[in-house]
Amino acid sequence: MIASISLTIAARLFFSVLFGLAFGWGVIGVAIGMSMDLVFRGILFIWRYRSQKWTEFHLI
């Protein structure tokens, strides 16, 4: 959850500013930037799932 929240804030903000303001694409650039966040978050979760690290977590 921490990875998801931090990546969402960092990636959405970075890519939205990059595509929306720096490249001058406006609202379309912001939408593309927000989509890039989903791509990176998906890659992160697939990597974590395949590493099987999530199976080592113990609640108690």
Rosetta constraint file for C-alpha pairs under 8 A:
AtomPair CA 1 CA 5 HARMONIC 6.17 0.50
AtomPair CA 2 CA 6 HARMONIC 6.02 0.50
AtomPair CA 3 CA 7 HARMONIC 5.80 0.50
AtomPair CA 4 CA 8 HARMONIC 5.92 0.50
AtomPair CA 4 CA 41 HARMONIC 6.65 0.50
AtomPair CA 5 CA 9 HARMONIC 6.26 0.50
AtomPair CA 6 CA 10 HARMONIC 6.07 0.50
AtomPair CA 7 CA 11 HARMONIC 5.53 0.50
AtomPair CA 7 CA 12 HARMONIC 7.80 0.50
AtomPair CA 7 CA 37 HARMONIC 7.36 0.50
AtomPair CA 7 CA 41 HARMONIC 6.99 0.50
AtomPair CA 8 CA 12 HARMONIC 5.59 0.50
AtomPair CA 8 CA 13 HARMONIC 7.93 0.50
AtomPair CA 8 CA 37 HARMONIC 6.10 0.50
AtomPair CA 8 CA 41 HARMONIC 7.67 0.50
AtomPair CA 9 CA 13 HARMONIC 5.91 0.50
AtomPair CA 10 CA 14 HARMONIC 5.97 0.50
AtomPair CA 11 CA 15 HARMONIC 5.86 0.50
AtomPair CA 11 CA 33 HARMONIC 7.73 0.50
AtomPair CA 11 CA 34 HARMONIC 7.74 0.50
AtomPair CA 11 CA 36 HARMONIC 7.46 0.50
AtomPair CA 11 CA 37 HARMONIC 5.32 0.50
AtomPair CA 12 CA 16 HARMONIC 5.65 0.50
AtomPair CA 12 CA 33 HARMONIC 5.88 0.50
AtomPair CA 12 CA 34 HARMONIC 5.08 0.50
AtomPair CA 12 CA 36 HARMONIC 7.47 0.50
AtomPair CA 12 CA 37 HARMONIC 5.53 0.50
AtomPair CA 13 CA 17 HARMONIC 6.07 0.50
AtomPair CA 13 CA 33 HARMONIC 7.88 0.50
AtomPair CA 14 CA 18 HARMONIC 6.03 0.50
AtomPair CA 14 CA 33 HARMONIC 7.71 0.50
AtomPair CA 15 CA 19 HARMONIC 5.89 0.50
AtomPair CA 15 CA 20 HARMONIC 7.88 0.50
AtomPair CA 15 CA 30 HARMONIC 7.35 0.50
AtomPair CA 15 CA 32 HARMONIC 7.83 0.50
AtomPair CA 15 CA 33 HARMONIC 4.33 0.50
AtomPair CA 15 CA 34 HARMONIC 7.06 0.50
AtomPair CA 15 CA 36 HARMONIC 7.16 0.50
AtomPair CA 15 CA 37 HARMONIC 7.86 0.50
AtomPair CA 16 CA 20 HARMONIC 5.37 0.50
AtomPair CA 16 CA 21 HARMONIC 7.58 0.50
AtomPair CA 16 CA 29 HARMONIC 6.35 0.50
AtomPair CA 16 CA 30 HARMONIC 4.31 0.50
AtomPair CA 16 CA 31 HARMONIC 7.30 0.50
AtomPair CA 16 CA 32 HARMONIC 7.34 0.50
AtomPair CA 16 CA 33 HARMONIC 4.38 0.50
AtomPair CA 16 CA 34 HARMONIC 6.44 0.50
AtomPair CA 17 CA 21 HARMONIC 5.19 0.50
AtomPair CA 17 CA 22 HARMONIC 6.49 0.50
AtomPair CA 17 CA 30 HARMONIC 7.15 0.50
AtomPair CA 17 CA 33 HARMONIC 7.85 0.50
AtomPair CA 18 CA 22 HARMONIC 4.92 0.50
AtomPair CA 18 CA 23 HARMONIC 6.36 0.50
AtomPair CA 18 CA 29 HARMONIC 7.91 0.50
AtomPair CA 18 CA 33 HARMONIC 7.71 0.50
AtomPair CA 19 CA 23 HARMONIC 5.09 0.50
AtomPair CA 19 CA 24 HARMONIC 6.71 0.50
AtomPair CA 19 CA 25 HARMONIC 6.01 0.50
AtomPair CA 19 CA 26 HARMONIC 7.51 0.50
AtomPair CA 19 CA 29 HARMONIC 4.44 0.50
AtomPair CA 19 CA 30 HARMONIC 6.24 0.50
AtomPair CA 19 CA 32 HARMONIC 7.34 0.50
AtomPair CA 19 CA 33 HARMONIC 6.35 0.50
AtomPair CA 20 CA 24 HARMONIC 5.47 0.50
AtomPair CA 20 CA 25 HARMONIC 4.88 0.50
AtomPair CA 20 CA 26 HARMONIC 4.42 0.50
AtomPair CA 20 CA 27 HARMONIC 6.31 0.50
AtomPair CA 20 CA 28 HARMONIC 7.08 0.50
AtomPair CA 20 CA 29 HARMONIC 4.21 0.50
AtomPair CA 20 CA 30 HARMONIC 4.95 0.50
AtomPair CA 20 CA 33 HARMONIC 7.78 0.50
AtomPair CA 21 CA 25 HARMONIC 6.77 0.50
AtomPair CA 21 CA 26 HARMONIC 6.43 0.50
AtomPair CA 21 CA 29 HARMONIC 7.88 0.50
AtomPair CA 23 CA 29 HARMONIC 7.87 0.50
AtomPair CA 24 CA 29 HARMONIC 7.62 0.50
AtomPair CA 25 CA 29 HARMONIC 4.74 0.50
AtomPair CA 25 CA 30 HARMONIC 7.78 0.50
AtomPair CA 26 CA 30 HARMONIC 6.50 0.50
AtomPair CA 27 CA 31 HARMONIC 6.25 0.50
AtomPair CA 28 CA 32 HARMONIC 6.22 0.50
AtomPair CA 29 CA 33 HARMONIC 6.04 0.50
AtomPair CA 30 CA 34 HARMONIC 6.18 0.50
AtomPair CA 31 CA 35 HARMONIC 6.24 0.50
AtomPair CA 32 CA 36 HARMONIC 6.23 0.50
AtomPair CA 33 CA 37 HARMONIC 6.65 0.50
AtomPair CA 34 CA 38 HARMONIC 6.89 0.50
AtomPair CA 35 CA 39 HARMONIC 6.51 0.50
AtomPair CA 36 CA 40 HARMONIC 6.29 0.50
AtomPair CA 37 CA 41 HARMONIC 6.05 0.50
AtomPair CA 38 CA 42 HARMONIC 5.98 0.50
AtomPair CA 39 CA 43 HARMONIC 6.27 0.50
AtomPair CA 40 CA 44 HARMONIC 6.18 0.50
AtomPair CA 41 CA 45 HARMONIC 6.21 0.50
AtomPair CA 42 CA 46 HARMONIC 6.10 0.50
AtomPair CA 43 CA 47 HARMONIC 6.11 0.50
AtomPair CA 44 CA 48 HARMONIC 6.20 0.50
AtomPair CA 45 CA 49 HARMONIC 5.98 0.50
AtomPair CA 46 CA 50 HARMONIC 6.11 0.50
AtomPair CA 47 CA 51 HARMONIC 6.19 0.50
AtomPair CA 48 CA 52 HARMONIC 6.67 0.50
AtomPair CA 48 CA 53 HARMONIC 6.57 0.50
AtomPair CA 48 CA 54 HARMONIC 7.08 0.50
AtomPair CA 49 CA 53 HARMONIC 7.23 0.50
AtomPair CA 49 CA 54 HARMONIC 6.81 0.50
AtomPair CA 52 CA 56 HARMONIC 7.60 0.50
AtomPair CA 53 CA 57 HARMONIC 7.53 0.50
